[in-house]
Amino acid sequence: LVSQIEAQQVPGLERAVDFSSWDWMAVIAGALFCVLEKLHGLLGNWGWAIVGLVVLLKILMYPLSAAQYKSMAKMRKFQPRIAQLKERYGDDKQKLQMAMMELYKKEKINPVGGCLPLLVQMPIFLALYYTLLESVELRQAPWIGWIQNLTAPDPYFILPAINIAVMWATQKLTPTPIADPMQRKMMQYMPVAMGVMFAFFPAGLVLYWVTNGSLGLLQQW
């Protein structure tokens, strides 16, 4: 439909397919749909096109994610020292935070390095959400087996359940720089909270997130 509208060469007519009220999001969603359309032409299925999109993004972002996982590996190496600091300073959270920051600075560890790839992914995630909502081509498009409509929620909640498992396994491999026990406990429940939230999202969006998380877990392992 997008290609047919563009072929009319009428200025502004492309906004008839409005992926978002935000101009910047509409641009990202439009570009995303073009890539998905090319992948669909190669793979013949919109679900596999979404999987292919994740693979392409992972290849493009490999240097960034590789640096992220190296930083995490460093943090795992220094977990015993961080545990010693926690024992030494006890309930004095201010001194503990200062000591941990000093350790990170000395050993050149970036405790928030893992956030950057996630921040890069979020605009793509949101753009795909609008693409699934607005694209006629994706409406009621099947993937495999139980997923017969990528724009509707997973009817059996299988993809959200897989997402919980992937996030839980990723947490086990990821060192936690958070000193506060309450915050750590909240982070432990994050996979379940995300799984419940994704149960109401379009299956195509959850497929994107599960594929991205699974490849990330494999790379981190």
C-alpha positions in Angstrom: 0.0 0.0 0.0 2.8 2.4 0.9 4.6 1.8 -2.4 1.3 2.3 -4.3 0.7 5.6 -2.6 4.3 6.8 -3.3 3.8 5.8 -7.0 1.0 8.4 -7.3 3.6 11.2 -6.8 1.1 13.4 -5.0 2.8 15.6 -2.3 1.6 14.7 1.2 -0.4 11.7 0.1 2.0 9.4 2.0 0.5 10.7 5.2 -2.7 8.8 4.4 -0.8 5.9 6.1 0.0 7.8 9.3 2.2 5.5 11.5 2.2 8.1 14.3 1.2 11.6 15.2 4.9 12.3 16.0 6.8 13.2 12.8 10.0 11.6 14.0 8.2 8.4 15.0 6.4 8.3 11.6 9.8 8.6 9.8 11.2 5.7 11.8 8.1 3.5 11.4 8.0 4.2 7.7 11.7 3.2 7.3 11.0 0.1 9.4 8.1 -0.9 7.3 10.2 -0.6 4.1 12.8 -3.0 5.6 10.1 -5.4 6.8 8.5 -5.2 3.3 11.9 -6.2 1.7 12.3 -9.0 4.2 8.8 -10.2 3.6 9.5 -10.4 -0.1 12.5 -12.6 0.6 11.0 -14.8 3.4 7.3 -14.8 2.4 6.1 -14.4 5.9 5.6 -11.2 8.1 6.6 -13.1 11.3 9.9 -14.3 9.8 10.4 -10.8 8.4 10.2 -9.5 12.0 12.8 -12.2 13.1 15.0 -11.1 10.2 14.7 -7.5 11.2 16.0 -8.4 14.7 18.9 -10.3 13.2 19.9 -7.3 11.0 19.7 -5.0 13.9 21.8 -7.3 16.0 24.5 -7.4 13.3 24.4 -3.6 13.0 24.6 -3.1 16.8 27.2 -5.9 17.4 30.1 -3.5 18.3 27.9 -1.7 20.9 26.5 -4.9 22.4 30.0 -6.5 22.5 31.3 -3.6 24.5 28.3 -3.9 26.8 28.9 -7.6 27.5 32.6 -7.0 28.1 31.6 -4.4 30.7 29.2 -6.9 32.3 31.9 -9.6 32.4 34.2 -7.1 34.2 31.5 -6.5 36.7 31.0 -10.2 37.4 34.7 -10.5 38.0 34.5 -7.8 40.7 31.4 -9.1 42.4 33.3 -10.6 45.3 35.0 -7.2 46.0 31.6 -5.5 45.8 30.3 -8.0 48.3 33.2 -7.2 50.6 32.3 -3.5 50.4 28.7 -4.2 51.3 29.9 -6.1 54.4 32.3 -3.3 55.3 29.8 -0.4 55.1 26.7 -2.3 56.1 23.7 0.1 56.2 25.7 3.2 55.3 24.4 3.4 51.8 26.1 6.7 51.0 29.6 5.4 51.8 28.8 2.2 50.0 27.8 4.0 46.8 30.9 6.2 47.0 33.2 3.1 47.5 31.5 1.3 44.6 31.8 4.3 42.3 35.5 4.6 43.2 36.0 0.9 42.4 34.2 1.4 39.0 36.4 4.4 38.2 39.6 2.6 39.2 38.8 -0.5 37.2 37.2 1.4 34.3 33.8 -0.3 34.6 30.7 1.4 33.3 27.8 0.2 35.5 25.2 1.7 33.1 26.8 0.5 29.9 24.0 -2.1 29.5 21.4 0.7 29.2 22.6 2.2 26.0 21.6 -0.8 23.7 18.2 -0.8 25.4 17.8 3.0 24.7 18.7 2.5 21.1 16.1 -0.3 20.8 13.2 1.6 22.4 12.4 3.9 19.4 12.5 0.8 17.1 10.2 -1.0 19.5 7.7 1.9 19.5 7.9 2.3 15.8 7.2 -1.4 15.3 4.1 -1.0 17.6 2.7 1.7 15.3 3.6 -0.3 12.2 1.6 -3.3 13.5 -1.3 -1.0 14.4 -1.5 0.9 11.1 -0.2 -1.3 8.3 -2.9 -3.0 6.2 -0.4 -5.5 4.9 0.3 -6.8 8.5 -3.4 -6.9 9.5 -4.3 -10.5 10.5 -1.0 -11.8 9.0 -0.1 -15.3 10.4 3.3 -16.5 11.6 3.4 -20.1 12.6 1.2 -22.6 14.5 -0.9 -20.8 17.1 0.0 -17.3 15.9 -2.5 -16.6 13.2 -2.7 -12.8 13.7 0.5 -10.8 14.4 -1.5 -7.7 15.2 -3.5 -9.4 18.0 -2.2 -10.6 21.3 -0.9 -14.2 21.6 -4.1 -16.3 22.3 -2.2 -18.8 24.5 0.3 -16.4 26.1 3.2 -18.6 24.9 5.4 -15.8 23.6 4.9 -13.7 26.8 5.9 -16.9 28.9 9.0 -17.4 26.7 9.8 -13.7 27.3 9.7 -14.2 31.1 12.0 -17.2 30.8 14.5 -15.3 28.6 14.5 -12.2 30.9 15.0 -14.4 34.0 17.9 -16.2 32.4 19.4 -12.9 31.3 19.1 -11.6 34.8 21.0 -14.6 36.1 23.9 -13.8 33.8 23.9 -10.1 34.5 25.6 -8.7 37.6 23.5 -6.3 39.5 25.2 -3.0 40.6 22.2 -2.0 42.7 23.1 -1.9 46.4 19.6 -1.4 47.9 18.0 -4.8 48.7 14.5 -3.5 48.0 15.5 -2.2 44.5 17.2 -5.6 43.8 14.0 -7.4 44.8 11.9 -5.2 42.5 14.3 -6.0 39.6 13.9 -9.7 40.3 10.1 -9.4 39.7 10.7 -7.3 36.5 10.5 -10.4 34.1 7.0 -11.3 35.5 5.8 -7.7 35.2 7.0 -7.5 31.6 5.5 -10.8 30.8 2.1 -9.7 32.1 2.3 -6.4 30.2 3.3 -8.2 26.9 0.3 -10.5 27.2 -1.8 -7.6 26.0 0.6 -6.5 23.2 0.4 -7.5 19.5 2.0 -10.9 19.0 4.4 -9.4 16.4 5.7 -6.9 18.9 6.3 -9.7 21.5 8.0 -11.8 18.8 10.4 -8.9 18.1 11.2 -8.6 21.9 11.6 -12.3 22.5 13.8 -12.7 19.4 15.9 -9.7 20.5 16.2 -11.0 24.1 17.0 -14.6 23.0 19.8 -13.4 20.6 21.1 -11.1 23.4 21.1 -13.9 25.9 23.0 -16.2 23.5 25.6 -13.4 22.8 26.0 -12.7 26.5 26.4 -16.4 27.4 
